[in-house]
């Protein structure tokens, strides 16, 4: 049976590597978004529009690529395999990241661009806002609540992210 050090050096998928990749991607994300000051003061956050949601998704997909590139096991793969892995579960990764950012908040989601989505629609007369809030409520109820209930820490979330990512 291999020692932990041998396993870590042979495949680059240790918890240590995954946490390093996670921290790198968070710093990369902060560099992409000048407005992201890292505070949890929600008074200066605005409600997300459809464009805000799309912009956040674009930003988070760029961060996912950088996260993956910082994992040695990913860097060793052929380009076609890298692209296939990035495409395979991008949606799940967007939801995991959104849930992680929002797990310390009550009844709202924090997008990567610092916009928020609440369970209660701020303006129910505008159909897109109502749709965004409905989807947000489902994410809060099904994902964020589960992560809160399980009390997952950064190591566990990083492992879940890697499990989802490396599942072709």
N, C-alpha and C positions, 0 to 999 in steps of 0.2 A: 504494500500500500504506500502511495506517495505521501511525502510530507506536505504540509500546508505551503511551505515556501516553494516546493517544486511545482505544485499545482498553480500557485500564483504566477510564477515566472513562465510557465508553459503556455498559458492561454489568455492571460490578461483580463480575466473575468472575476477577479477576487472582489470582495466587498470594498477593499481599499481602492482598487482601480475604479470601481463604479462610483464611489463617493467623490473621488478626484475628478472624474468626468462630469459628475453632477455639479460640483462647485465651479468647475471651469465654465460649464454652459450657463450657469447663473450669472457669472461675471461677464461672459460674452453678451448675454441678454441685456444686462444693465448698460453695457457700452453701446448697444444698438438703440436703446431708448433713453434719450436725454431726459425725458419727463419722469423716468422711473427713479425716484429718489429713495425707494426702499421703505418709506414710512407706511404706517398702517392708518394714518389719519384719513378717514373716508370723507371728510367734509370737502376736500378739494378734488374728489373724484367725480367724473360725470358719468351719466348713464350711457351705455354703449348703444350705438346705432348699428345698422347692418354693416356699414363701411368700417366702423371700429372693430367689429367682430372679424371681418375679413382681414383687416390690417394686422390684428393680433395673431390670427392664424398664420399669416405669411411670416411674421416675425418669429413665431414659435417653431415653424418648420425650418427656418434658417438655423435656429438654435439647436434643433434636433440633429441637423447635419453636423454641426460643430461638436455636439455631444458624442455622436457616433464616431467621428474622426479621432476623438481623443481616447478611444478605447483601443488598445493594441490589437485585440482579436479582430476587430472590424477592419483596422488598417491593413491587416494581412490578407484579407479577402480580395478576390478579383473584382474589378470595377462593376461587372454585371451583377455579381452577388450583392455588392454594396447597395447598388441602386434598387435591387429587388427587395432587400430588407428595409430600406428607407420607405419604399412605397407600400409595403405589405401592411403595416399597422400604424400609419401616420395619424389616422383619426383617433385611435386609441391613445396614442402618445399626447395628442392635443388635450384629450379629456383628462388623462392622468396629471399633466402639468397644471391644468386649470383647477383640478381638484386639490392638488398639493398647495397651490397658492391660496386657495379659498378655505382650507380646512380650519383656520383659526377665526373665520368670520361667521357671523350669524345671518342666515337667510339671504346670502348674496355670494356672487362669484366675482373674483378679481381677475380680469384679463391681463395678459402680458404687457399691454400698453397702458395699464393703470385705469382703464374704464371698468365700470361695474355693471353687473346684471343682477337685478333683484327678483325675488319670487313674485312680488307684487308689481305689476306693471305701473310705471310712473305716469303714463298717459295712455289709457286704454282706448282712446279714440283713434289712435294711430295703429293700424293693423300690424305693421312690422314690429313695433314695440311689444305688442301683446304676444306675438309669436316668439320673440326673443325671450320674454319672461316665462312663457310656457316651457320652452326648452330648458331655460335656466333652472326652473323649479324641478324639472325631472332630474337634471344633473345633480342638484343639491340633494334631492331626496334619495337618489339611487347610488351616487358615487361618493359625494362629499360626506354624507352621513355615515356611510359604511367605513370610510377611512377614519373618521372621528371615533366611531364605535370601537374599531379595532385598535385605536391608539397607535397607528403605524408611525415609526420614526423615519428619519432620513435614510438610514441604512436599508430598512425594509422596503421603502418606496423605491430606492435605487435598484434593489434586486427585482422588484416587480417590473420596473421599467425595462430592465435588461431581459427578463424572461419574455415579456411581450415582444420586445424588439427582435430577439434572436429566434423567435418562433416563425419559421418561414410559412 
